[in-house]
Amino acid sequence: MAVDKDRVEGSATNLGGKVKEGAGKLTGDEKLKNEGVADQVKGKVQNAVGGVKDALKGK
């Protein structure tokens, strides 16, 4: 059973965002931290889109 590519890419984007946010917090870089938060939101939305596609395909 294959998972929609949006779910995989969304999870990766979300994870990358968490890393960016953590690095921004650690270094005090607000811009990097905010980019990380934005990436997490983007990843969650993309993952949700993939979930809907999977549901429509009956997976």
Secondary structure, 3 states (H helix, E strand, C coil): CCCCHHHHHHHHHHHHHHHHHHHHHHHCCHHHHHHHHHHHHHHHHHHHHHHHHHHHHCC
